[in-house]
Amino acid sequence: MNLASAHLITAMVTPFDDQQHIDFHRLEQLIEHLLATGTDGLLVGGTTGEGPTLIIANTGTNDTAATIHFTHIVSQIEGIDAALVVVPPYNKPKQTGMMAHFTAIAEKSDLPIIIYNIPGRVGVKMTVTTILTLAHNPNIIGIKQCGSDEELAAIVEKAPKDFLVYTGEDVQSLTTLVLGGQGTISVASHLFGNEMATMRRALNHGDITQAGQIQRRLMPKMAALFTQPSPAPVKAALNAQHWLVGSTRLPILPLTTNEQSQLLNSLK
């Protein structure tokens, strides 16, 4: 996959069977569904994919040496185009520590690195200044950014032109494209990939009215997918549509009957 042409990347759930083992048949069906409904690329083993409960997760950890080792293992898997590496959770490194962490990984990695800034989950925020410094590392090719519109705009404006800027927030999908970013690493694309791809095409054709209408219709549904800890809502929605992906693994609980009813009403 040419990442420069990938605008909608689905942070894919991991289908489990009734014993909570990975169900590779369901996985194959889900992949085919996503690729047929607007998805350009797949992110596996991330937060939505319940990576922390899998043997091989996305490669970012709060241990630099372990991350280098995981990334090396993943680099041996055919078809992997890049490694997503999150800001170290729990440790709360300072900005110079983050730069040292990502620089060490990038220098050792056979894969290009996409850095992941998600302060709500890791407990500390990578600043725009730190991101822009790392953006000049030749093996750090992009970012999955969860932050404000202003921060997103500053990264797009000041980073090297070939640096790929993705939002990790579905509700920022249109904003990111309008600002000149690459696109979205999405959860909502499990359900609304066709609509999101149509929105991007409308924008590319200069029809901002249609693009805006689509995004406005999707925003409440996108928000509904995060009313409970992810990926429980999106898994519930997929199961309700008969794309069977099983339950979640602890410590994430599946939705209660009432929570599922509320979710499905919001997604109509």
C-alpha positions in Angstrom: 0.0 0.0 0.0 1.2 3.5 -0.8 0.5 5.4 2.4 0.5 8.7 0.5 -2.7 7.6 -1.2 -4.4 6.2 1.9 -6.9 8.7 3.2 -9.2 6.5 5.2 -7.5 3.9 7.4 -9.7 1.7 9.6 -8.4 1.0 13.1 -9.8 -2.5 12.9 -11.5 -4.4 15.6 -10.2 -7.9 16.3 -12.9 -10.6 15.8 -13.1 -13.2 18.6 -15.0 -16.5 18.8 -17.1 -17.6 21.8 -13.9 -18.6 23.6 -12.4 -15.2 23.0 -9.8 -16.6 20.6 -9.0 -14.7 17.4 -11.5 -15.9 14.8 -9.5 -15.8 11.5 -12.5 -16.6 9.4 -14.4 -13.7 10.8 -11.3 -11.6 10.4 -11.1 -12.4 6.7 -14.8 -11.5 6.2 -14.4 -8.2 8.1 -11.3 -7.2 6.0 -13.2 -7.9 2.8 -16.2 -5.8 4.1 -14.0 -2.9 5.0 -12.1 -2.9 1.8 -15.4 -2.9 -0.1 -16.8 0.0 1.8 -14.2 2.8 1.4 -11.3 1.7 3.6 -7.9 2.4 2.0 -5.7 0.7 4.6 -5.9 -1.2 7.9 -4.4 -0.6 11.3 -4.3 -3.8 13.3 -3.7 -4.4 17.0 -4.4 -0.8 18.0 -6.7 0.3 20.8 -9.8 -0.5 18.8 -8.2 -3.9 17.9 -7.7 -4.6 21.7 -4.0 -4.7 21.0 -3.0 -4.7 24.7 -4.7 -8.1 25.1 -3.0 -9.7 22.1 0.4 -11.4 21.9 1.6 -9.0 19.2 0.0 -5.6 19.6 0.7 -2.4 17.8 4.4 -1.9 18.5 4.3 1.1 20.9 4.9 0.4 24.6 6.2 2.5 27.5 9.5 0.6 27.3 11.8 1.9 24.5 13.8 -1.3 24.2 10.7 -3.5 24.1 9.2 -1.2 21.4 12.3 -1.6 19.3 12.1 -5.4 19.7 8.3 -5.5 18.9 8.8 -3.3 15.9 11.6 -5.6 14.6 9.3 -8.6 14.9 6.4 -6.9 13.1 8.8 -5.8 10.4 9.3 -9.4 9.4 5.5 -9.8 8.6 4.8 -9.6 4.9 2.5 -6.7 4.0 3.1 -4.4 6.9 3.8 -0.9 5.6 4.4 1.0 8.8 4.4 0.7 12.6 2.2 2.9 14.8 4.0 3.9 17.9 2.1 5.6 20.7 3.5 8.2 23.2 4.6 6.0 26.1 1.7 5.6 28.5 1.8 5.6 32.3 5.5 6.8 32.6 4.6 10.4 31.7 7.9 11.3 30.0 8.8 14.9 29.4 9.1 16.3 25.8 12.8 15.6 25.5 12.1 12.0 26.7 9.5 11.6 24.0 11.9 12.8 21.4 14.6 10.4 22.6 12.1 7.5 22.7 10.8 8.0 19.1 14.3 8.8 17.7 15.8 5.6 19.1 12.9 3.6 17.7 13.1 5.3 14.3 16.9 4.7 14.1 16.5 1.0 14.8 13.3 0.2 12.8 13.2 -1.4 9.4 9.7 0.0 9.1 8.7 3.6 8.8 7.1 5.0 11.9 3.8 6.8 12.5 3.8 8.4 15.9 0.5 8.4 17.9 -0.4 11.3 20.1 -3.4 10.5 22.3 -3.1 12.3 25.6 -6.5 11.1 26.9 -5.2 7.5 27.0 -1.5 7.9 27.8 -1.8 10.7 30.4 0.6 13.2 28.7 0.4 15.3 25.6 3.2 15.6 22.9 3.4 19.2 22.0 3.3 20.6 18.5 6.9 21.7 18.8 8.0 18.1 19.7 5.9 16.7 16.8 7.4 19.1 14.3 10.9 18.3 15.5 10.2 14.5 15.0 8.6 15.2 11.7 12.1 15.9 10.2 13.3 12.4 11.1 13.4 10.6 7.7 12.0 7.4 9.2 9.1 9.1 11.0 6.6 9.5 8.2 3.5 10.7 9.9 1.3 11.1 12.9 -2.1 9.9 14.2 -3.1 13.1 16.1 -5.8 13.4 18.7 -6.0 17.0 19.8 -7.5 20.4 18.9 -8.2 21.8 15.5 -5.6 24.4 16.2 -2.9 21.8 16.9 -3.9 19.9 13.8 -3.6 23.0 11.7 -0.2 23.9 13.0 1.2 20.4 12.3 -0.2 20.5 8.7 1.1 24.0 8.2 4.6 23.6 9.6 5.6 19.9 9.1 7.5 18.8 5.9 5.0 18.5 3.0 5.5 14.7 2.8 4.7 14.2 6.5 1.4 12.4 6.7 -1.1 14.0 9.2 -4.0 11.8 10.2 -6.6 12.6 12.8 -7.5 9.9 15.2 -10.8 11.6 15.9 -13.6 10.7 13.5 -15.5 13.9 14.1 -12.5 15.8 12.7 -12.5 13.9 9.4 -13.7 16.7 7.2 -11.8 19.3 9.1 -8.5 17.4 8.6 -9.0 17.2 4.9 -9.9 20.9 4.6 -6.8 21.8 6.6 -4.7 19.8 4.2 -4.2 16.7 6.3 -4.0 13.2 4.9 -7.2 11.8 6.4 -8.5 9.7 9.3 -7.4 6.6 11.1 -11.0 5.7 11.9 -13.3 3.7 14.0 -16.5 4.9 12.4 -15.4 3.5 9.0 -16.3 0.0 10.2 -19.9 1.2 9.7 -19.8 4.4 7.6 -16.8 3.9 5.3 -18.8 4.5 2.1 -20.2 7.7 3.5 -16.8 8.9 4.6 -15.3 8.1 1.2 -18.2 9.9 -0.5 -17.5 12.9 1.7 -13.9 13.0 0.6 -14.8 12.7 -3.1 -17.3 15.5 -2.8 -14.6 17.7 -1.2 -12.1 16.8 -3.9 -14.7 17.8 -6.5 -15.3 21.1 -4.8 -18.7 20.3 -3.5 -18.2 21.5 0.1 -22.0 21.7 0.6 -22.4 17.9 0.1 -19.2 17.1 2.1 -20.5 19.2 5.0 -23.9 17.6 4.9 -22.4 14.2 5.1 -20.1 15.1 8.0 -22.9 16.7 9.9 -25.1 13.6 9.6 -22.2 11.4 10.7 -21.0 13.4 13.7 -23.7 12.3 16.2 -23.2 8.7 15.1 -19.4 9.0 15.4 -19.8 10.4 18.9 -22.2 7.5 19.8 -19.4 5.0 19.1 -17.4 6.5 22.1 -20.2 6.8 24.7 -18.7 3.6 26.3 -15.1 2.4 26.4 -14.0 1.5 22.9 -14.2 -0.9 21.1 -17.4 -2.2 22.9 -19.8 0.1 21.0 -18.4 -0.6 17.5 -18.3 -4.3 18.2 -21.9 -4.2 19.3 -22.9 -2.3 16.2 -21.1 -4.7 13.9 -22.6 -7.8 15.6 -26.1 -6.2 15.3 -25.4 -5.8 11.5 -24.4 -9.5 11.4 -20.7 -8.8 10.9 -19.9 -11.1 13.7 -16.8 -10.0 15.6 -17.5 -11.5 19.1 -17.3 -9.7 22.4 -14.5 -7.7 24.0 -11.8 -8.9 26.3 -11.4 -7.8 29.9 -10.9 -5.2 31.2 -13.3 -3.8 28.5 -16.9 -5.1 29.1 -19.4 -5.7 26.3 -22.4 -3.3 26.3 -25.4 -4.1 28.5 -28.7 -4.7 26.8 -29.8 -1.1 27.7 -26.5 0.4 26.4 -26.8 -1.5 23.2 -30.3 -0.4 22.6 -29.3 3.3 23.2 -26.4 2.9 20.8 -28.4 1.3 18.0 -31.1 4.1 18.3 -28.3 6.6 18.0 -26.9 4.9 14.9 -30.2 4.6 12.9 
